[in-house]
Amino acid sequence: MVYNNPIFNDRSHTDLKKMVFAALFASLTAVGAYVKIPLPITPVPVTMQVFFVLLAGSMLGSRWGTISMVVYLLLGIAGFPVFAGGASGMGVLFGPTGGYLAGFIFAAFVTGKLLEILPKRSILKNFLCMIIGLIIIYLFGAFRLMSLAHLTFQQTMIAGVLPFIIGDLVTLMLAAFIAERYEV
């Protein structure tokens, strides 16, 4: 029987479960990239990726949430059409949205790590930790956008951050609720 086998202990079962969910969140982030709403004032589209990135960090923790985003980026770099609008390749990371994509890794890590450190979880704590993760995504994205497009700080905020704040906060509320309600 598999459960009595010392090779399949509780720790390896938990790691296998987290590995499967990390792959699932990498896939969900790719699906979220296909929900693409272009905005006329910015080269950065509205997608559902941030929702899945921060949900991965919150539900999987720092280790597996980070791994899920690394897998997601590696799939895109390898040529799978997983970035916004079905884009792929290393060139996307060097484009105007590359900073946001790189920020996914750090946002998932920090969100997960903060929730691991905090004593008792709640919807409010999930939401606040996800906001910190969102700020990380914005910082990485805005910095890349500003340096690539030679924008001022104000122009970068107008094009790369402000159009997304309200929508991202709404989706974070939903993500915080889901992360509190369901456990991986």
Disulfide bonds with the S-S distance in Angstrom:
none
